[in-house]
């Protein structure tokens, strides 16, 4: 039985691990979120259409999330969580500054997809390692804290890009300067590997090794996640819209993204804590709040678009904290890498389908895009309620 002192020490060690990986994510997000704030208009400047922008964004997510299924499974089977995480971060981050050399939209698209490829490799094993630490501090709070630190970088990255553009720099020079946070992230990750070689040791009360697969509640949960993903527009398409209709000045587009990421960070902390107290009811609340982002962003002027981006940020923060935290409570420890891979793959497939469809609908009718986005998210609410009723601790197998 743990003493109060040992519990305090365990929590302190767990929080330090979460913060350390959070700082890695801070610099990583400053790199690729800074890039993503301008990839839409950058592709447009190279001659890509709205449909191409939507497909590239969605295809990058599809390939990336599909790879997470493999990455998570291999992580669980081999136990090489750190090795896969390190390789993924290197590919993920170094693809960004190379965008500065892209002279055709096809080359830029390939690099954008490569960046997503690297992120796909490292997310399932990293989340599995984080899940062990969150067992000591609260699932929602732990993942929320990591997401908040993550989003500080997501705020800084677009602001750096915005400053470069404000100083009359180009998209290419913006990508080039992001090499600095990329190298910082990789360096700190190596330090984390040295200090915490076996993160699983932080979760003392582990489940017995599972031989029965995932519980039914996990699969029902994925259905709700699929509708949310399908109805959530990716920021490159939003940025493309801002640039095309001039509802937001060119130099302000990255600033809007920074605002969204700042709100994302606060939302992750708030909704993560709420999840630890009221469970998936917190996710329902987040969907209700964020569902109006589409009409505000795609139909409104500067002020309404800013409000819409803020609501978009709330939804993203809640998703990044609650969705991952819920899985840690549904699935045994020895299957979590695979579970996160399955989760991210399902999310990515429907993100791709939704992004491609919304890009297509944008070229035909913006109101129809808005209707689709709102409807898809609203459908998720009763399904989340069903998951909440079944209970995350249910161990029935499908």
Secondary structure, DSSP 8 states (H G I E B T S, - for coil): ---HHHHHHHHHHHHHHHHHHHHHHHHHHHHHHHHHHHHHHHHHHTT--HHHHHHHHHHHHHHHHHHHHHHHHHHHHH--HHHHHHHHHHHHHHHHHHGGG--SHHHHHHHHHHHHHHHHHHHHHHHHHHHHHHHHH-HHHHHHHHHHHHHHHHHHHHHHHHHHHHTT--HHHHHHHTHHHHHHHHHHHHHHHHH-S-GGGG--S------S--BHHHHHHHHHHHHHHHT---HHHHHHHHHHHTSS-HHHHHHHHHHHHHHHHHHHHHHHHHHHHHTTHHHHHHHHHHTTHHHHHHH--HHHHHHHHHHHHHHHHHIIIIIHHHHHHHS-GGGHHHHHHHHHHHHHHHHHHHHHHHHHHHHH-HHHHHHHHHHHHHHHHHHHHHHHHH-TT---B-
